Amino acid sequence: MTPAPLIETRNLSFRYGSRTILHELNLSVPAASIYGFLGPNGAGKSTTLRILLGLLATPAGTVRLFGHDLNQHRLPILSQVGALIEMPSLYDHLSGHDNVEATRRLRGLAAARTAAVLEVVGLSADAHRPVREYSLGMRQRLGLALALLPDPQLLILDEPTNGLDPQGIREMRELLLRLQQEHDKTILLSSHLISEIERVATHVGVIQQGRLVFQGSVSALQQRQGTQVLIDTDDAETCRNLLPLDLGTASVLSAGTLALPYQSREQMAYLAQQLIGAGQPVYALRCQQASLEQTFLHLTENALA
Ligand SMILES: Nc1ncnc2c1ncn2[C@@H]1O[C@H](COP(=O)(O)OP(=O)(O)OP(=O)(O)O)[C@@H](O)[C@H]1O
């Protein structure tokens, strides 16, 4: 039997005033997964995460965490969830250690937790430096240490790599993998960049204008787009407008490269014929497996149409 998802929403909708922000979302986050919740800015990621954390008023639809209805079992559920949803609020003049210690005492947790969470997030060596000397990546990891204090089963992180440099992104990625693999955490994290999560996520949900346009494993996302035909030409935008629609939806990859879903050899011959017939040069016509990035862009562009 497949274990119940750790997070499950059914027909989750949400409005701000008369504006519908979320449209009947059916999210399913498997236990022990790293679920990348992806979508362009304004798609509704933060709103969804806030609902899952009980921070926004009861929406339409149901939200179940650990198999229980969030509205009916709010406190026991939320005691099992650690979150990082904005820049963590830290005392800059205190050390990393003292920041964690202050929160630990406030929550009445065991003294050993402070050193334990600093170790997990890789800040033991810098624990006694004042936080004002920390890089953005270190601050994010300290925020994560605070979220880990009660040893929650589930972590909900809103754009944890936003604004980080490549090293900060790599450190956060390694930390998330460790948390999942060595500490058995389930992690739901949002991002607007697939490149930031493709190497950590086991599962992906793609949201566009409040609608879930894809949900499944990373490999299912990879396979979704399948093979593409790439055309090298002078002006990809002009070529796109010239192509008949029955050849499939073309996307402009760069000023001189156009991509279309591969259909058949005949499609490729027809493509070349159409473009050359319209006076456009065709420097190369090749097939390749679509990248995750292209699949993601294609999904969100199509949903906009
Ligand atoms: N307090 C609010 N009142 C009215 N509309 C809001 C409010 N907060 C967010 N919105 C709108 O809801 C939509 C979804 O916002 P949300 O922050 O959930 O998106 P997001 O996917 O997290 O994007 P971003 O990465 O830009 O934060 C946006 O159109 C936003 O303008």
The ligand as a MOL file (V3000), in Angstrom:
LIG
                    3D

  0  0  0     0  0            999 V3000
M  V30 BEGIN CTAB
M  V30 COUNTS 31 33 0 0 0
M  V30 BEGIN ATOM
M  V30 1 N -2.0570 40.5270 1.1780 0
M  V30 2 C -2.3880 40.4490 -0.1160 0
M  V30 3 N -3.4720 41.1090 -0.5880 0
M  V30 4 C -3.8570 41.0150 -1.8870 0
M  V30 5 N -3.2020 40.2690 -2.8240 0
M  V30 6 C -2.1130 39.6130 -2.4170 0
M  V30 7 C -1.6500 39.6500 -1.0530 0
M  V30 8 N -0.5490 38.8730 -0.9580 0
M  V30 9 C -0.3240 38.3640 -2.1940 0
M  V30 10 N -1.2550 38.8070 -3.0580 0
M  V30 11 C -1.3600 38.4440 -4.4850 0
M  V30 12 O -1.5360 37.0450 -4.5710 0
M  V30 13 C -0.8600 36.5320 -5.7100 0
M  V30 14 C 0.0160 35.3760 -5.2780 0
M  V30 15 O 1.0420 35.8800 -4.4270 0
M  V30 16 P 2.1220 34.9360 -3.7510 0
M  V30 17 O 2.9950 35.7970 -2.8930 0
M  V30 18 O 1.4470 33.7700 -3.1360 0
M  V30 19 O 2.9360 34.4440 -5.0330 0
M  V30 20 P 4.3190 33.7180 -5.1110 0
M  V30 21 O 4.1630 32.6350 -6.0990 0
M  V30 22 O 4.8020 33.3710 -3.7490 0
M  V30 23 O 5.2530 34.8150 -5.7540 0
M  V30 24 P 6.5430 35.5550 -5.1740 0
M  V30 25 O 7.6650 34.6110 -5.4140 0
M  V30 26 O 6.6010 36.7870 -6.0310 0
M  V30 27 O 6.2500 35.8530 -3.7250 0
M  V30 28 C -0.0850 37.6860 -6.3220 0
M  V30 29 O -0.7940 38.1510 -7.4320 0
M  V30 30 C -0.0560 38.7200 -5.2280 0
M  V30 31 O -0.0620 40.0050 -5.7850 0
M  V30 END ATOM
M  V30 BEGIN BOND
M  V30 1 1 1 2
M  V30 2 1 2 3
M  V30 3 2 2 7
M  V30 4 2 3 4
M  V30 5 1 4 5
M  V30 6 2 5 6
M  V30 7 1 6 7
M  V30 8 1 6 10
M  V30 9 1 7 8
M  V30 10 2 8 9
M  V30 11 1 9 10
M  V30 12 1 10 11
M  V30 13 1 11 12
M  V30 14 1 11 30
M  V30 15 1 12 13
M  V30 16 1 13 14
M  V30 17 1 13 28
M  V30 18 1 14 15
M  V30 19 1 15 16
M  V30 20 2 16 17
M  V30 21 1 16 18
M  V30 22 1 16 19
M  V30 23 1 19 20
M  V30 24 2 20 21
M  V30 25 1 20 22
M  V30 26 1 20 23
M  V30 27 1 23 24
M  V30 28 2 24 25
M  V30 29 1 24 26
M  V30 30 1 24 27
M  V30 31 1 28 29
M  V30 32 1 28 30
M  V30 33 1 30 31
M  V30 END BOND
M  V30 END CTAB
M  END
